[in-house]
Amino acid sequence: MAIFEQAPLNAELLPYLAKRPNASASCKLIQRYHIKEIEIALTRLDADIALCRTQGGPKDYLCGLRHEVEQEIVAYFDSADFSVTSDRVDSLPWLRQFLDDAVSAGDVALSLNYDCFFEGALDYREKWTPNGGYGPLKHMLTGNDAPSPVEVLKIHGSTSFRIAKDLGNDNIRVVNLAINEKYFPKSGKYRHFGFGGDDAQTYLIAPSYIKRPTYEISRLMLRSLEAVAEADTLIIIGCGLRPEDMFLYVLLTAFTDGYSPKERKIIVLDQKAEDLVFNIKTYLTVDDSYSMIPIQGKLQQDSVERLLQTIQT
């Protein structure tokens, strides 16, 4: 999204984290493997942890290093750089146009982003609430909120998600959400609903080839499969469809499975939109009869207008 022009891409994230204050774990990860791409470095770390057959010693150190890297990821994406403010949304007419006109009640969005800017901006424009806004993941204190017009399913976790011990069983850890004005400028105003007390930690699935979702995240994945199977239009924005994110390819399969080329439409808005459309057609083994429309560029004024025209045709 063109809102965060200075934000690093995935391949640049680890060196960027290493330059931030108090980011010694990211530096150690780079030094250990001499790899600067975070997904590959963490995958190597996960493999080394798996090779440690006994607890203690090296395994404890490696697990501790991974946890510290996760905390540095949290610190960055939970910073003010990604916070939703009325001034930030109001200063971008194309963003308001996107939120107001491209996103409609009943829509379901799958987000791989850790930050809460998208759902926070929807909340500001009165298109999202915590009551159903994260699909099946609901805080017990939001039952009286208006049902969310739009769902945002965050299958890699979120800075607003918390993981903590279950009240009835210390051996079980569960995921829920925190609600406050930092994340949700309207729904969270004058509210500070936490989850899990002092034991709670922010829940993200770190960018590794090895992703182990909790039960709650798996439910979000199931909900996304249900939604994509029922949709008639699939819009992909700023997602490179990396080969290691195989669940995204399962979603593509669910969207097209059993349907003729004229029944469903895929729109791709990205700087490499034409390449992505080619990759999708190659994966699905389909020809040009399938309705796949590339919109080349970043999410900004001209591309939003083209997106709206494409949705309406």
VOBA-1610 file (N, C-alpha, C; in pm, whole numbers, padded with zeros to 5 digits, always signed):
BEGIN
Met+00084-00118+00000Met+00000+00000+00000Met+00088+00124+00000Ala+00053+00225-00082Ala+00138+00342-00099Ala+00137+00434+00023Ile+00064+00399+00128Ile+00063+00480+00250Ile+00199+00474+00318Phe+00261+00358+00318Phe+00386+00337+00390Phe+00500+00319+00289Glu+00536+00427+00222Glu+00637+00420+00117Glu+00772+00375+00171Gln+00802+00408+00296Gln+00934+00377+00353Gln+00940+00240+00418Ala+00828+00171+00427Ala+00827+00039+00492Ala+00905-00061+00407Pro+00989-00144+00470Pro+01069-00240+00393Pro+00984-00353+00337Leu+01025-00405+00221Leu+00964-00526+00168Leu+01013-00645+00250Asn+00952-00761+00227Asn+00985-00878+00307Asn+01135-00911+00302Ala+01194-00900+00183Ala+01336-00934+00168Ala+01428-00834+00238Glu+01374-00715+00269Glu+01454-00610+00333Glu+01426-00595+00482Leu+01331-00674+00533Leu+01283-00653+00671Leu+01391-00680+00775Leu+01464-00791+00762Leu+01561-00828+00866Leu+01672-00724+00881Pro+01737-00679+00771Pro+01836-00572+00787Pro+01777-00444+00845Tyr+01651-00415+00809Tyr+01586-00296+00862Tyr+01566-00308+01013Leu+01521-00424+01058Leu+01504-00447+01202Leu+01637-00435+01275Ala+01743-00487+01213Ala+01874-00489+01277Ala+01927-00348+01303Lys+01878-00250+01226Lys+01924-00111+01243Lys+01843-00036+01347Arg+01733-00095+01392Arg+01650-00027+01492Arg+01712-00038+01630Pro+01679+00055+01722Pro+01734+00047+01858Pro+01693-00084+01927Asn+01782-00139+02006Asn+01756-00259+02087Asn+01714-00378+02001Ala+01779-00394+01885Ala+01744-00504+01795Ala+01860-00603+01783Ser+01914-00645+01897Ser+02031-00733+01894Ser+01999-00871+01837Ala+01875-00920+01856Ala+01840-01054+01809Ala+01844-01061+01656Ser+01794-00957+01589Ser+01798-00955+01443Ser+01942-00954+01393Cys+02027-00880+01463Cys+02169-00879+01426Cys+02231-01018+01444Lys+02197-01085+01554Lys+02250-01220+01580Lys+02204-01318+01475Leu+02079-01303+01429Leu+02025-01394+01327Leu+02100-01378+01195Ile+02127-01254+01157Ile+02204-01229+01035Ile+02345-01286+01047Gln+02408-01263+01163Gln+02545-01310+01184Gln+02553-01462+01188Arg+02450-01526+01241Arg+02453-01671+01255Arg+02450-01741+01119Tyr+02366-01691+01028Tyr+02346-01761+00901Tyr+02402-01685+00780His+02446-01563+00801His+02495-01479+00691His+02388-01467+00582Ile+02264-01455+00627Ile+02148-01443+00538Ile+02068-01320+00582Lys+02029-01237+00486Lys+01957-01116+00520Lys+01807-01125+00493Glu+01762-01229+00424Glu+01618-01245+00401Glu+01556-01318+00519Ile+01464-01253+00586Ile+01415-01302+00715Ile+01347-01438+00703Glu+01275-01462+00594Glu+01202-01588+00582Glu+01299-01707+00573Ile+01408-01689+00501Ile+01506-01796+00488Ile+01585-01813+00618Ala+01624-01701+00680Ala+01701-01708+00804Ala+01621-01776+00915Leu+01493-01740+00929Leu+01411-01802+01033Leu+01382-01949+01001Thr+01374-01983+00874Thr+01355-02124+00838Thr+01478-02205+00877Arg+01597-02149+00854Arg+01720-02216+00897Arg+01722-02232+01049Leu+01678-02129+01119Leu+01674-02135+01266Leu+01574-02242+01311Asp+01458-02249+01248Asp+01359-02350+01283Asp+01413-02491+01259Ala+01489-02508+01151Ala+01548-02639+01122Ala+01651-02676+01229Asp+01731-02579+01271Asp+01830-02607+01376Asp+01763-02642+01509Ile+01652-02574+01538Ile+01578-02607+01660Ile+01525-02750+01653Ala+01473-02788+01537Ala+01419-02923+01520Ala+01527-03030+01532Leu+01650-02995+01497Leu+01761-03092+01504Leu+01813-03112+01646Cys+01777-03022+01738Cys+01817-03037+01879Cys+01724-03139+01945Arg+01774-03255+01973Arg+01690-03365+02022Arg+01657-03355+02170Thr+01734-03279+02245Thr+01712-03271+02389Thr+01688-03126+02430Gln+01614-03109+02538Gln+01588-02976+02592Gln+01713-02922+02661Gly+01713-02789+02678Gly+01824-02726+02746Gly+01937-02691+02652Gly+02036-02619+02704Gly+02156-02587+02628Gly+02127-02519+02496Pro+02178-02574+02384Pro+02162-02510+02253Pro+02017-02486+02214Lys+01929-02582+02244Lys+01789-02565+02203Lys+01725-02446+02273Asp+01751-02431+02403Asp+01696-02318+02476Asp+01746-02186+02418Tyr+01875-02183+02382Tyr+01932-02061+02325Tyr+01864-02028+02191Leu+01848-02128+02105Leu+01790-02105+01973Leu+01643-02064+01983Cys+01569-02130+02073Cys+01428-02092+02094Cys+01419-01950+02149Gly+01512-01916+02239Gly+01515-01781+02294Gly+01546-01678+02186Leu+01638-01710+02096Leu+01672-01619+01987Leu+01551-01597+01896Arg+01479-01705+01866Arg+01360-01692+01781Arg+01256-01603+01848His+01234-01625+01978His+01136-01544+02050His+01176-01397+02049Glu+01304-01368+02065Glu+01350-01229+02065Glu+01332-01164+01929Val+01356-01239+01821Val+01333-01186+01686Val+01184-01155+01667Glu+01098-01244+01714Glu+00954-01221+01705Glu+00916-01092+01778Gln+00975-01069+01894Gln+00943-00948+01971Gln+00990-00822+01899Glu+01101-00833+01827Glu+01148-00717+01749Glu+01056-00690+01630Ile+01000-00796+01572Ile+00901-00779+01465Ile+00777-00710+01521Val+00731-00756+01638Val+00614-00696+01703Val+00639-00548+01731Ala+00757-00516+01788Ala+00787-00377+01824Ala+00780-00285+01703Tyr+00825-00334+01587Tyr+00822-00251+01467Tyr+00679-00232+01416Phe+00605-00340+01397Phe+00472-00328+01338Phe+00368-00273+01435Asp+00401-00271+01564Asp+00310-00213+01663Asp+00347-00069+01695Ser+00441-00013+01620Ser+00487+00123+01645Ser+00393+00226+01584Ala+00419+00352+01617Ala+00334+00461+01566Ala+00341+00474+01415Asp+00444+00415+01352Asp+00456+00423+01207Asp+00333+00368+01136Phe+00265+00271+01199Phe+00153+00204+01135Phe+00019+00237+01201Ser+00017+00335+01288Ser-00107+00365+01359Ser-00206+00437+01268Val-00333+00419+01298Val-00439+00484+01221Val-00475+00615+01289Thr-00467+00723+01216Thr-00511+00852+01268Thr-00609+00911+01168Ser-00700+00992+01218Ser-00796+01056+01128Ser-00725+01144+01028Asp-00618+01212+01071Asp-00543+01299+00979Asp-00482+01218+00865Arg-00429+01102+00896Arg-00364+01020+00793Arg-00466+00972+00690Val-00582+00927+00735Val-00685+00881+00642Val-00744+00999+00565Asp-00774+01108+00635Asp-00838+01222+00570Asp-00747+01292+00470Ser-00616+01277+00486Ser-00522+01345+00397Ser-00505+01273+00263Leu-00565+01153+00249Leu-00547+01074+00127Leu-00683+01048+00062Pro-00724+01134-00030Pro-00856+01115-00094Pro-00871+00980-00161Trp-00763+00928-00224Trp-00773+00799-00292Trp-00798+00686-00194Leu-00744+00700-00070Leu-00765+00597+00032Leu-00911+00598+00077Arg-00965+00717+00099Arg-01107+00727+00137Arg-01195+00670+00026Gln-01159+00698-00100Gln-01236+00645-00212Gln-01230+00493-00215Phe-01113+00438-00188Phe-01098+00292-00184Phe-01183+00232-00072Leu-01173+00288+00047Leu-01246+00235+00162Leu-01397+00249+00144Asp-01439+00362+00087Asp-01583+00390+00076Asp-01649+00320-00042Asp-01576+00310-00154Asp-01639+00264-00278Asp-01595+00124-00323Ala-01470+00088-00295Ala-01421-00044-00338Ala-01455-00152-00237Val-01469-00113-00111Val-01501-00209-00004Val-01648-00194+00032Ser-01721-00305+00023Ser-01866-00301+00046Ser-01906-00392+00161Ala-02019-00361+00221Ala-02073-00448+00326Ala-02090-00590+00271Gly-02049-00687+00350Gly-02054-00827+00308Gly-01923-00877+00251Asp-01828-00786+00224Asp-01698-00827+00172Asp-01617-00898+00280Val-01532-00989+00236Val-01439-01058+00324Val-01298-01036+00268Ala-01209-00984+00352Ala-01071-00958+00311Ala-00978-01053+00385Leu-00885-01112+00313Leu-00779-01192+00374Leu-00655-01105+00378Ser-00602-01080+00498Ser-00486-00993+00513Ser-00369-01070+00571Leu-00253-01054+00507Leu-00129-01113+00559Leu-00049-01010+00637Asn-00102-00889+00651Asn-00031-00783+00722Asn-00040-00802+00874Tyr+00068-00766+00942Tyr+00068-00771+01088Tyr+00000-00647+01147Asp+00020-00532+01086Asp-00035-00408+01142Asp-00187-00403+01125Cys-00249-00311+01196Cys-00395-00300+01197Cys-00446-00183+01114Phe-00363-00131+01024Phe-00404-00009+00955Phe-00531-00029+00872Phe-00540-00140+00800Phe-00655-00160+00711Phe-00785-00166+00789Glu-00793-00255+00889Glu-00919-00265+00965Glu-00943-00140+01050Gly-00834-00075+01093Gly-00849+00049+01169Gly-00906+00161+01083Ala-00859+00168+00957Ala-00912+00268+00865Ala-01058+00238+00830Leu-01090+00109+00811Leu-01230+00072+00788Leu-01317+00108+00909Asp-01262+00088+01028Asp-01334+00124+01151Asp-01362+00275+01153Tyr-01263+00353+01115Tyr-01279+00499+01111Tyr-01386+00540+01012Arg-01398+00465+00901Arg-01499+00496+00799Arg-01629+00419+00825Glu-01642+00361+00946Glu-01763+00292+00991Glu-01800+00172+00904Lys-01697+00097+00863Lys-01720-00025+00785Lys-01666-00149+00855Trp-01626-00136+00980Trp-01569-00249+01052Trp-01591-00228+01201Thr-01621-00337+01272Thr-01625-00335+01419Thr-01562-00465+01470Pro-01521-00469+01597Pro-01463-00593+01651Pro-01564-00707+01664Asn-01693-00678+01649Asn-01796-00781+01659Asn-01812-00851+01524Gly-01728-00952+01501Gly-01730-01024+01374Gly-01634-00971+01271Gly-01566-00861+01303Gly-01473-00802+01207Gly-01350-00888+01180Tyr-01317-00976+01276Tyr-01212-01075+01256Tyr-01270-01215+01235Gly-01388-01219+01177Gly-01451-01348+01152Gly-01487-01418+01283Pro-01450-01545+01297Pro-01487-01619+01417Pro-01410-01579+01543Leu-01309-01494+01529Leu-01230-01451+01645Leu-01298-01329+01707Lys-01361-01348+01823Lys-01439-01241+01885Lys-01403-01225+02032His-01395-01100+02077His-01376-01069+02218His-01510-01078+02288Met-01512-01134+02409Met-01638-01156+02480Met-01711-01025+02514Leu-01640-00912+02513Leu-01702-00785+02552Leu-01752-00704+02433Thr-01757-00764+02314Thr-01802-00689+02196Thr-01939-00732+02148Gly-02009-00812+02227Gly-02139-00864+02185Gly-02242-00756+02160Asn-02228-00641+02226Asn-02325-00533+02208Asn-02284-00436+02097Asp-02166-00454+02039Asp-02125-00371+01926Asp-02210-00406+01803Ala-02222-00312+01713Ala-02290-00341+01586Ala-02211-00448+01512Pro-02278-00541+01447Pro-02205-00642+01368Pro-02120-00575+01261Ser-02001-00627+01241Ser-01909-00566+01144Ser-01960-00586+01002Pro-01968-00479+00922Pro-02009-00495+00782Pro-01908-00575+00700Val-01780-00566+00737Val-01672-00630+00660Val-01590-00718+00753Glu-01547-00834+00704Glu-01457-00922+00778Glu-01315-00906+00727Val-01218-00903+00818Val-01075-00902+00783Val-01011-01022+00852Leu-00973-01121+00774Leu-00920-01246+00828Leu-00768-01242+00822Lys-00704-01241+00938Lys-00559-01220+00945Lys-00491-01352+00984Ile-00458-01430+00882Ile-00410-01567+00906Ile-00264-01575+00947His-00194-01462+00949His-00057-01459+01002His-00049-01387+01135Gly-00165-01364+01197Gly-00167-01295+01325Gly-00176-01145+01306Ser-00173-01072+01418Ser-00194-00927+01412Ser-00138-00863+01539Thr-00100-00737+01528Thr-00056-00666+01648Thr-00170-00649+01748Ser-00293-00668+01702Ser-00408-00660+01794Ser-00444-00795+01853Phe-00378-00902+01812Phe-00405-01035+01866Phe-00319-01061+01989Arg-00375-01134+02084Arg-00301-01171+02205Arg-00311-01322+02226Ile-00204-01382+02276Ile-00205-01523+02312Ile-00172-01535+02460Ala-00248-01618+02530Ala-00230-01630+02675Ala-00281-01766+02720Lys-00248-01802+02843Lys-00295-01927+02899Lys-00447-01924+02915Asp-00509-02038+02891Asp-00653-02051+02912Asp-00683-02044+03061Leu-00790-01976+03096Leu-00823-01959+03238Leu-00847-02092+03308Gly-00898-02188+03234Gly-00931-02316+03297Gly-00822-02420+03289Asn-00717-02394+03209Asn-00613-02495+03189Asn-00482-02427+03151Asp-00386-02427+03241Asp-00258-02360+03216Asp-00177-02424+03104Asn-00213-02546+03066Asn-00139-02614+02959Asn-00186-02574+02819Ile-00294-02496+02813Ile-00351-02455+02685Ile-00332-02304+02668Arg-00289-02263+02549Arg-00277-02121+02518Arg-00377-02087+02407Val-00449-01979+02426Val-00554-01941+02332Val-00528-01800+02279Val-00584-01772+02162Val-00566-01643+02095Val-00698-01567+02095Asn-00691-01438+02128Asn-00806-01349+02119Asn-00752-01211+02085Leu-00833-01107+02100Leu-00788-00975+02057Leu-00797-00872+02167Ala-00714-00770+02152Ala-00720-00652+02237Ala-00792-00542+02161Ile-00865-00458+02232Ile-00942-00352+02170Ile-00909-00221+02237Asn-00859-00125+02163Asn-00832+00008+02215Asn-00825+00107+02098Glu-00812+00234+02132Glu-00815+00339+02030Glu-00693+00337+01940Lys-00583+00280+01988Lys-00462+00272+01907Lys-00488+00192+01779Tyr-00563+00083+01792Tyr-00591-00003+01677Tyr-00719+00038+01604Phe-00821+00075+01679Phe-00953+00099+01622Phe-01004+00236+01670Pro-00986+00340+01587Pro-01012+00477+01634Pro-01155+00505+01676Lys-01253+00430+01624Lys-01392+00453+01665Lys-01439+00346+01762Ser-01426+00219+01723Ser-01472+00110+01810Ser-01392+00104+01940Gly-01267+00147+01935Gly-01182+00138+02053Gly-01176+00263+02137Lys-01249+00366+02096Lys-01244+00492+02170Lys-01303+00476+02309Tyr-01227+00525+02409Tyr-01266+00516+02550Tyr-01275+00372+02600Arg-01214+00278+02527Arg-01216+00138+02569Arg-01073+00086+02573His-01048+00001+02669His-00918-00064+02675His-00940-00208+02720Phe-00986-00289+02626Phe-01014-00429+02656Phe-00891-00512+02621Gly-00831-00570+02721Gly-00717-00657+02698Gly-00763-00802+02691Phe-00664-00891+02694Phe-00694-01034+02698Phe-00575-01105+02759Gly-00603-01187+02861Gly-00499-01273+02916Gly-00416-01214+03028Gly-00443-01089+03066Gly-00370-01030+03178Gly-00220-01016+03151Asp-00141-01028+03258Asp+00004-01009+03247Asp+00071-01119+03165Asp+00004-01231+03150Asp+00061-01344+03077Asp+00055-01324+02925Ala-00030-01234+02877Ala-00057-01221+02734Ala+00062-01163+02658Gln+00079-01213+02536Gln+00178-01159+02443Gln+00111-01137+02308Thr+00165-01043+02232Thr+00114-01021+02096Thr+00138-01146+02013Tyr+00039-01182+01934Tyr+00048-01306+01856Tyr+00066-01277+01707Leu+00183-01311+01657Leu+00214-01308+01515Leu+00273-01443+01476Ile+00252-01485+01353Ile+00323-01600+01299Ile+00442-01546+01222Ala+00561-01567+01275Ala+00682-01509+01216Ala+00702-01558+01073Pro+00764-01475+00988Pro+00783-01512+00847Pro+00890-01619+00827Ser+00850-01743+00841Ser+00935-01859+00816Ser+00861-01951+00720Tyr+00931-02038+00650Tyr+00864-02136+00565Tyr+00783-02232+00651Ile+00818-02241+00780Ile+00747-02329+00873Ile+00650-02244+00953Lys+00522-02254+00922Lys+00419-02175+00990Lys+00325-02271+01061Arg+00315-02254+01192Arg+00230-02342+01274Arg+00116-02260+01334Pro+00000-02258+01269Pro-00111-02179+01322Pro-00173-02241+01445Thr-00227-02157+01531Thr-00306-02207+01644Thr-00443-02251+01594Tyr-00521-02309+01683Tyr-00658-02350+01651Tyr-00739-02231+01600Glu-00723-02115+01667Glu-00801-01998+01629Glu-00764-01948+01489Ile-00635-01947+01457Ile-00592-01905+01324Ile-00637-02004+01219Ser-00636-02132+01253Ser-00687-02233+01159Ser-00834-02209+01128Arg-00911-02164+01226Arg-01051-02131+01202Arg-01065-02013+01106Leu-00973-01915+01116Leu-00974-01804+01021Leu-00943-01854+00880Met-00854-01950+00870Met-00820-02008+00739Met-00941-02081+00680Leu-01012-02156+00764Leu-01133-02224+00717Leu-01239-02125+00673Arg-01254-02018+00749Arg-01352-01914+00711Arg-01315-01851+00577Ser-01185-01829+00553Ser-01143-01770+00426Ser-01172-01864+00309Leu-01158-01994+00332Leu-01193-02091+00228Leu-01342-02087+00197Glu-01425-02077+00300Glu-01569-02066+00280Glu-01603-01942+00199Ala-01541-01829+00237Ala-01574-01702+00173Ala-01532-01701+00026Val-01411-01751-00003Val-01362-01746-00140Val-01442-01841-00230Ala-01490-01951-00173Ala-01570-02046-00252Ala-01706-01986-00289Glu-01755-01891-00209Glu-01885-01829-00235Glu-01875-01702-00318Ala-01754-01645-00333Ala-01737-01516-00398Ala-01748-01527-00550Asp-01785-01416-00616Asp-01783-01413-00762Asp-01667-01329-00815Thr-01605-01250-00728Thr-01489-01169-00768Thr-01381-01182-00661Leu-01259-01207-00705Leu-01143-01216-00616Leu-01048-01104-00653Ile-01019-01016-00558Ile-00929-00903-00582Ile-00801-00925-00502Ile-00689-00926-00571Ile-00558-00946-00507Ile-00482-00815-00516Ile-00446-00759-00401Ile-00378-00628-00397Ile-00245-00641-00323Gly-00137-00611-00392Gly-00005-00603-00329Gly+00041-00733-00267Cys+00006-00844-00326Cys+00048-00975-00274Cys+00124-01049-00383Gly+00248-01087-00354Gly+00333-01150-00454Gly+00306-01297-00476Leu+00213-01355-00398Leu+00182-01499-00409Leu+00311-01582-00407Arg+00387-01563-00299Arg+00513-01635-00285Arg+00487-01786-00282Pro+00574-01864-00343Pro+00551-02009-00351Pro+00536-02076-00215Glu+00605-02023-00113Glu+00598-02087+00019Glu+00464-02064+00090Asp+00387-01965+00045Asp+00254-01941+00103Asp+00152-02026+00028Met+00162-02157+00045Met+00081-02249-00033Met-00068-02236-00005Phe-00103-02186+00114Phe-00245-02172+00144Phe-00313-02076+00046Leu-00239-01977-00003Leu-00296-01883-00100Leu-00332-01955-00229Tyr-00254-02055-00265Tyr-00284-02132-00386Tyr-00403-02225-00363Val-00421-02270-00240Val-00542-02346-00206Val-00665-02257-00223Leu-00653-02130-00183Leu-00764-02036-00199Leu-00795-02013-00347Leu-00691-01999-00430Leu-00714-01984-00573Leu-00788-02105-00630Thr-00749-02223-00582Thr-00816-02346-00628Thr-00962-02347-00585Ala-00988-02308-00459Ala-01126-02305-00409Ala-01212-02205-00486Phe-01151-02095-00528Phe-01226-01991-00600Phe-01268-02038-00739Thr-01182-02112-00806Thr-01208-02150-00946Thr-01264-02291-00962Asp-01255-02372-00859Asp-01290-02514-00871Asp-01437-02533-00909Gly-01459-02596-01025Gly-01594-02629-01067Gly-01670-02518-01135Tyr-01605-02403-01159Tyr-01675-02290-01220Tyr-01621-02262-01360Ser-01708-02216-01447Ser-01667-02185-01584Ser-01595-02050-01587Pro-01517-02022-01693Pro-01440-01898-01701Pro-01524-01771-01691Lys-01652-01777-01733Lys-01735-01657-01735Lys-01805-01631-01602Glu-01800-01726-01511Glu-01876-01712-01386Glu-01802-01631-01280Arg-01670-01629-01287Arg-01593-01565-01181Arg-01480-01480-01240Lys-01440-01377-01162Lys-01341-01282-01211Lys-01231-01260-01108Ile-01107-01257-01154Ile-00992-01227-01068Ile-00931-01096-01113Ile-00915-01001-01019Ile-00851-00873-01047Ile-00723-00867-00964Val-00612-00833-01029Val-00483-00824-00960Val-00430-00682-00972Leu-00414-00615-00857Leu-00357-00480-00854Leu-00221-00489-00787Asp-00118-00468-00866Asp+00018-00483-00815Asp+00114-00422-00918Gln+00234-00388-00871Gln+00335-00336-00964Gln+00380-00443-01063Lys+00359-00568-01029Lys+00391-00679-01120Lys+00264-00758-01154Ala+00157-00686-01177Ala+00026-00749-01195Ala+00024-00846-01313Glu+00086-00809-01425Glu+00082-00896-01543Glu+00157-01026-01517Asp+00271-01017-01446Asp+00346-01138-01412Asp+00265-01227-01319Leu+00195-01166-01224Leu+00115-01244-01130Leu-00002-01313-01200Val-00066-01244-01292Val-00175-01307-01368Val-00121-01426-01447Phe-00004-01409-01507Phe+00057-01521-01580Phe+00083-01639-01486Asn+00136-01610-01367Asn+00164-01717-01269Asn+00036-01786-01223Ile-00071-01710-01204Ile-00198-01768-01162Ile-00253-01860-01270Lys-00248-01813-01395Lys-00297-01896-01506Lys-00213-02023-01520Thr-00083-02010-01499Thr+00004-02127-01507Thr-00029-02226-01397Tyr-00050-02176-01274Tyr-00085-02265-01163Tyr-00218-02335-01187Leu-00317-02259-01231Leu-00451-02315-01251Leu-00464-02393-01382Thr-00359-02385-01465Thr-00357-02450-01598Thr-00479-02410-01680Val-00501-02279-01689Val-00613-02228-01768Val-00560-02135-01877Asp-00644-02105-01974Asp-00603-02017-02084Asp-00663-01878-02066Asp-00655-01797-02171Asp-00698-01658-02163Asp-00850-01642-02158Ser-00924-01751-02169Ser-01070-01739-02159Ser-01114-01705-02016Tyr-01028-01731-01919Tyr-01061-01695-01781Tyr-01048-01545-01762Ser-01140-01487-01688Ser-01142-01343-01667Ser-01044-01304-01556Met-00923-01266-01596Met-00821-01221-01502Met-00767-01088-01552Ile-00789-00983-01474Ile-00756-00848-01518Ile-00641-00793-01436Pro-00526-00763-01498Pro-00416-00702-01426Pro-00429-00549-01423Ile-00405-00489-01308Ile-00397-00344-01296Ile-00257-00313-01244Gln-00173-00261-01332Gln-00033-00241-01299Gln-00017-00114-01214Gly+00051-00126-01099Gly+00078-00008-01016Gly+00056-00032-00869Lys+00083+00070-00790Lys+00058+00067-00647Lys-00086+00108-00620Leu-00131+00080-00499Leu-00265+00123-00459Leu-00259+00274-00431Gln-00304+00352-00527Gln-00307+00498-00515Gln-00413+00552-00609Gln-00416+00685-00631Gln-00530+00748-00696Gln-00570+00686-00829Asp-00477+00678-00924Asp-00515+00631-01057Asp-00554+00483-01056Ser-00483+00402-00975Ser-00514+00259-00972Ser-00646+00231-00901Val-00681+00311-00801Val-00810+00295-00734Val-00923+00322-00833Glu-00909+00426-00914Glu-01011+00457-01013Glu-01025+00345-01115Arg-00912+00288-01159Arg-00918+00176-01253Arg-00979+00053-01187Leu-00948+00032-01058Leu-01006-00081-00985Leu-01157-00067-00978Leu-01207+00051-00946Leu-01351+00072-00936Leu-01419+00049-01071Gln-01357+00096-01179Gln-01413+00074-01312Gln-01419-00076-01344Thr-01313-00148-01306Thr-01306-00292-01334Thr-01409-00369-01254Ile-01430-00331-01128Ile-01528-00398-01044Ile-01669-00380-01102Gln-01695-00262-01155Gln-01831-00228-01200Gln-01864-00283-01338Thr-01760-00327-01415Thr-01787-00378-01550Thr-01809-00529-01547
//
